[in-house]
């Protein structure tokens, strides 16, 4: 894969992923009704939406920057925990495959983004 392709894929995925997480952060911080319904269904308190929303906001910002690599690594780890937790929570309450698959799909997309970030770092240093 050539340098230009890696750069385009990396930045495209980064922007799409960050926008999705910023949207999710906004929904949590503003306690959107759809999110509240999910929290009640899963048995979580509503106030957790604001806490996770703030962390998703900071995580999206961390994903968008390339200066502080350790912070970016932690953001990826946090998002991975979030998506695995979403899958486990849905499985614990007995949700069907349609609801179980989405967090895993986003997790895979995040891992693809992580892979391209590492390739992009290698290209930038050579």
C-alpha positions in Angstrom: 0.0 0.0 0.0 1.5 3.3 -1.0 2.0 6.3 1.3 -0.8 8.4 -0.1 -3.4 5.6 0.3 -2.4 5.0 3.9 -2.7 8.7 4.6 -6.1 9.0 3.0 -7.5 5.9 4.7 -6.0 6.9 8.1 -7.4 10.5 8.0 -10.8 9.4 6.5 -11.3 6.8 9.2 -10.1 9.1 11.9 -12.5 11.9 11.0 -15.5 9.5 10.6 -14.7 7.7 13.9 -14.2 11.0 15.7 -17.4 12.5 14.4 -19.3 9.4 15.5 -17.8 9.6 18.9 -18.5 13.3 19.2 -22.1 12.7 18.2 -22.3 10.0 20.9 -20.6 12.3 23.4 -23.2 15.0 22.7 -26.0 12.6 23.1 -24.7 11.5 26.5 -23.8 14.9 27.8 -27.3 16.3 26.8 -29.0 13.1 28.0 -30.9 12.4 24.9 -34.1 10.4 25.4 -33.0 7.5 23.2 -29.9 7.1 25.3 -31.9 7.2 28.5 -34.1 4.4 27.2 -31.0 2.3 26.5 -29.6 3.0 30.0 -32.8 2.1 31.7 -33.0 -1.1 29.5 -29.5 -2.1 30.5 -30.0 -1.2 34.2 -27.5 1.7 34.4 -28.2 5.0 36.1 -28.9 7.9 33.8 -26.1 10.1 35.2 -23.5 7.7 33.7 -24.4 9.1 30.3 -22.8 12.5 31.2 -19.7 10.8 32.6 -19.1 8.6 29.6 -20.1 11.5 27.2 -17.4 13.7 28.6 -14.8 10.9 28.3 -16.0 10.2 24.7 -15.5 13.9 24.0 -12.0 13.9 25.3 -11.3 10.6 23.5 -12.4 11.9 20.2 -10.1 14.9 20.6 -7.3 12.6 21.6 -7.9 10.5 18.5 -7.8 13.5 16.2 -4.4 14.7 17.4 -1.0 13.1 16.6 1.3 14.9 19.0 0.6 13.0 22.3 0.9 9.4 21.3 0.4 7.9 24.8 -2.8 9.9 25.2 -4.0 8.6 21.9 -3.2 5.0 22.9 -5.2 5.5 26.1 -8.1 6.9 24.1 -8.1 3.8 21.8 -8.0 1.6 24.9 -10.9 3.5 26.5 -13.0 3.2 23.3 -12.2 -0.5 23.2 -13.4 -1.0 26.8 -16.5 1.0 26.0 -17.4 -1.1 23.0 -16.6 -4.4 24.7 -18.7 -3.2 27.7 -21.6 -2.3 25.4 -21.5 -5.8 23.9 -21.3 -7.4 27.3 -24.1 -5.3 28.7 -26.4 -6.1 25.8 -25.6 -9.8 26.1 -26.2 -9.7 29.9 -29.8 -8.4 29.4 -30.5 -10.9 26.6 -30.6 -8.6 23.6 -30.7 -10.2 20.2 -27.9 -10.5 17.7 -29.0 -7.3 15.9 -28.2 -5.2 19.0 -25.1 -7.3 19.9 -23.3 -6.9 16.6 -23.1 -3.1 16.4 -20.6 -2.5 19.2 -18.4 -5.3 17.7 -18.6 -3.7 14.3 -17.5 -0.4 15.7 -14.8 -2.1 17.6 -13.5 -3.7 14.4 -13.6 -0.3 12.6 -11.6 1.2 15.5 -9.0 -1.6 15.3 -8.7 -0.9 11.5 -8.2 2.8 12.3 -5.6 1.8 14.9 -3.8 -0.3 12.4 -3.7 2.5 9.9 -2.5 5.0 12.6 0.5 2.7 13.3 1.2 2.5 9.5 0.9 6.2 9.2 3.3 6.7 12.1 5.8 4.4 10.4 5.5 6.3 7.1 5.9 9.7 8.8 9.1 8.6 10.5 10.8 7.1 7.4 
